Amino acid sequence: MRLIQRARVVVRAALILAAAASLPACDVMVNTMHGGGRAQAERTWTRSYTLDAGEAAVEIVNVNGTINVEAIDGSTLEVKAVLTARGATEEDAKKVLDKVEMAEEASAARVRLQAKYPRELGRRGIEVNYTIRTPRSARLALETTNGQVKVNGALAGLKADVTNGGIHGEGLANSVVATTTNGEIKVRMASMGGDGVSLEATNGSIDVKLPADAKATLAARCVNGGISVSDVPFEKSGEGSRRKLDGTINGGGPALRLETVNGRIRVGGVS
């Protein structure tokens, strides 16, 4: 695992206007914001999908806004997206909101959602905040540029990519891959899968909690910070240092790869 020498530069593809499925009927709220006299308009978009009982995939691509996911029993995926647009006046905010469309690609095996709007609108002034209830068996791929990702109870695997914001996961299992440029990563594993866990931050700490009986092979790296392991049976490989630590947990197992530039790395047991 290479050591990061400089902050990652994440280049997002330019958003373009595309046709999407019609939005369900909903109320649009428009109000004036305090401070600067700016106004905002808000619309709520909801959908429900039935997924395969096996490992279906759920993908969310976002620019500005949070993604909150709660894993549940059953096969129904429920999505609520709150779209907010801002403008100098209420009329301007409403006009901007009218140009934002939700693009959806949906089948029983895969659901992909993304808000789309004309390039001339830019990325500022438009925000989409997701609240999602997903089957535990669904594999998740979540991406946002400015916002936080929170996931609870996903058992089939998680991939999360954030530029400005933290990533928090509770009760995760199987493969977990999470990267952020500016923000912390906090993950609490229910179990380790064969593909292991890979967490990478540039400006932010990494905190991992493992079950007492979890088996893993640790490779941790940091530039400015420190590395600590506590409350799990750990055997160090080599000399180790405050910037580099390798070893096995409970005799070794799937890879646990942790890397940050500016921040601490902590590995501990679930209390």
Secondary structure, 3 states (H helix, E strand, C coil): CCCCCCCCCCCCCCCCCCCCCCCCCCCEEEEECCCCCCEEEEEEEEEEEECCCCCCEEEEECCECCEEEEEECCCEEEEEEEEEEEECCHHHHHHHHHCCEEEEEECCCEEEEEEECCHHHCCCCEEEEEEEEEECCCEEEEEEEECCEEEECCCCCEEEEEEECCEEEEEECCCEEEEEEECCEEEEECCCCCCCEEEEEEECCEEEEECCCCCEEEEEEEEECCEEEECCCEEEECCCCCCEEEEEECCCCCEEEEEEEECCEEEEECC
